[in-house]
């Protein structure tokens, strides 16, 4: 499984880049997302960010609700994740997938989509698209084996904030969890155990 690590404070990124060396773990900006710009639909600003990091990015999120490639995003040679909000977007996605290396993104919030997980899996497999869970949440942990990739931040763990990761032991557990995600089909129990340890550490 591909694991994307979004933008974190520098002290966390420095540690992750130093201790993690795994081809399926992409640390910002190798995995690129900028939720603030995408939520505000500031597509032009997002484009310039992509341009800035174009030589480092391996996987990036396609701008939500962008159906006209006026910024010529298809010229980038990295893989895009298309956030599927509505089944009505499928026709556009299929046309785009002829020009762009594309993964199908499953938003973690039900209010951001008009379909369920079963429909998502059926559509992705019908059209031969890789599946990405957009934003790992603990309630979705049991479904991770159905996906080809996911992205994590501290929001993936209840009660954990960036400031908590100044605790060396907690940061080590965070690293362990990230490293084991890439082997999700074989590490489900171990991941659950590490998540439990993270939650207990934050309760102290």
C-alpha positions in Angstrom: 0.0 0.0 0.0 1.2 3.5 -0.8 1.2 5.8 2.2 1.1 9.6 1.7 2.3 11.9 4.4 0.9 15.4 4.0 2.5 18.6 5.1 3.5 18.5 8.8 5.5 20.9 10.9 9.2 20.9 9.9 10.4 19.2 13.1 8.2 16.2 12.2 9.0 16.1 8.5 12.7 16.2 9.4 12.4 13.1 11.6 10.2 11.2 9.1 12.6 11.9 6.2 15.6 10.8 8.3 14.2 7.5 9.7 11.8 6.4 6.9 13.3 4.8 3.8 10.5 2.9 2.1 9.5 3.2 -1.6 5.8 3.1 -0.8 5.9 5.8 1.8 5.7 9.3 0.2 6.6 12.2 2.5 5.6 15.7 1.7 6.1 17.1 -1.0 6.4 13.6 -2.6 2.8 13.3 -1.6 1.2 16.6 -2.3 -2.1 18.0 -1.0 -3.0 21.5 0.1 -6.5 21.2 1.6 -6.8 24.9 2.5 -6.4 26.0 -1.1 -8.6 23.2 -2.5 -11.4 23.9 0.0 -11.3 27.5 -1.1 -11.1 26.4 -4.7 -8.0 28.6 -5.3 -7.0 26.4 -8.2 -4.5 28.9 -9.6 -2.6 29.1 -6.3 -2.7 25.3 -6.1 -1.3 25.0 -9.6 1.7 27.3 -8.7 2.4 25.0 -5.7 2.4 22.0 -8.0 4.7 23.9 -10.3 7.1 24.7 -7.5 7.4 21.1 -6.3 7.0 19.4 -9.7 10.4 17.7 -9.6 9.7 16.2 -6.1 6.1 15.2 -6.3 5.2 11.6 -7.1 1.5 11.7 -6.2 -0.8 14.7 -5.9 -4.5 15.4 -5.3 -6.4 16.6 -8.3 -8.3 19.8 -7.4 -11.8 19.0 -6.2 -14.6 19.9 -8.7 -12.2 20.9 -11.4 -13.6 19.6 -14.7 -11.7 21.8 -17.2 -8.0 21.4 -17.2 -7.3 25.1 -17.9 -4.0 24.9 -16.1 -2.8 22.0 -18.2 -2.2 19.7 -15.2 -2.0 16.7 -17.5 1.5 17.9 -18.5 2.8 16.9 -15.1 4.3 13.4 -15.1 3.2 12.5 -11.6 0.2 10.5 -10.5 -3.0 12.3 -9.5 -5.8 11.2 -7.1 -9.2 12.3 -8.3 -11.5 13.0 -5.3 -14.8 11.3 -6.3 -17.6 13.4 -4.8 -20.4 12.2 -7.1 -21.1 9.3 -9.4 -21.9 11.9 -12.1 -18.1 12.6 -12.3 -17.3 9.2 -13.7 -17.5 10.2 -17.4 -15.1 13.0 -16.8 -12.8 10.7 -14.9 -12.7 8.1 -17.6 -11.8 10.8 -20.2 -9.1 12.2 -17.9 -7.6 8.8 -17.2 -6.8 8.5 -20.9 -4.4 11.5 -20.5 -3.4 11.3 -16.8 -2.1 8.5 -14.5 -5.1 8.5 -12.2 -6.2 7.0 -8.9 -9.8 7.2 -7.7 -10.1 9.0 -4.3 -12.7 8.0 -1.7 -13.4 11.0 0.6 -13.6 9.9 4.3 -16.6 12.1 5.1 -20.0 10.7 3.9 -21.3 14.3 3.4 -18.7 14.8 0.7 -20.0 12.0 -1.6 -23.3 10.7 -2.9 -22.4 7.0 -2.8 -21.2 4.3 -0.4 -18.0 2.3 -0.1 -19.4 -0.7 -1.9 -20.3 1.4 -5.0 -16.8 3.0 -4.9 -15.1 -0.4 -4.9 -17.3 -1.7 -7.7 -16.7 1.4 -9.9 -13.0 1.4 -9.4 -12.7 -2.3 -10.2 -15.1 -2.1 -13.2 -12.9 0.6 -14.8 -9.5 -0.7 -13.6 -8.7 2.3 -11.4 -6.5 2.2 -8.3 -8.2 3.2 -5.1 -7.1 5.8 -2.6 -8.6 6.5 0.8 -8.5 10.3 1.2 -7.6 10.9 4.9 -7.3 7.9 7.1 -9.7 7.8 10.0 -9.8 5.1 12.8 -13.4 4.2 11.9 -12.1 3.3 8.4 -9.2 1.2 9.5 -10.9 -2.1 9.0 -11.4 -1.3 5.3 -7.8 -0.3 4.5 -7.1 -3.6 2.8 -9.6 -2.6 0.1 -7.4 0.4 -1.0 -4.1 0.8 -2.8 -3.1 3.9 -0.9 -4.1 6.3 1.8 -2.8 9.5 3.4 -2.3 10.2 7.1 -1.8 13.1 9.4 -2.2 13.4 13.2 -5.9 13.7 12.4 -5.8 10.0 11.7 -5.4 9.4 15.5 -8.0 10.5 18.1 -6.5 13.1 20.5 -3.2 13.4 18.7 -2.0 16.9 17.7 1.2 18.0 16.1 2.4 19.4 19.4 2.1 15.9 21.0 4.7 14.6 18.6 7.4 16.6 20.4 7.2 13.6 22.7 10.0 11.3 21.4 8.2 8.1 22.4 5.0 9.1 20.8 6.7 10.2 17.6 8.4 6.8 17.4 5.0 5.1 17.7 3.7 7.4 14.9 6.7 6.4 12.7 6.0 2.7 13.5 2.4 3.1 12.5 3.2 4.8 9.2 5.8 2.1 8.3 3.4 -0.7 9.0 0.6 0.9 6.9 2.5 -0.1 3.7 2.0 -3.8 4.6 -1.6 -3.4 5.7 -2.9 -6.7 4.4 -0.4 -8.5 6.6 -0.2 -6.1 9.5 -3.8 -5.3 10.4 -3.6 -6.5 14.0 -0.2 -4.9 14.6 -1.5 -1.6 13.3 -4.5 -1.8 15.6 -2.1 -2.5 18.5 0.1 0.5 17.6 -3.0 2.8 17.3 -4.1 1.7 20.7 -0.7 2.6 22.1 -0.9 6.0 20.5 -4.2 6.7 22.0 -3.1 5.6 25.5 0.0 7.8 25.2 -2.0 10.8 24.4 -4.3 10.2 27.4 -1.4 10.6 29.8 
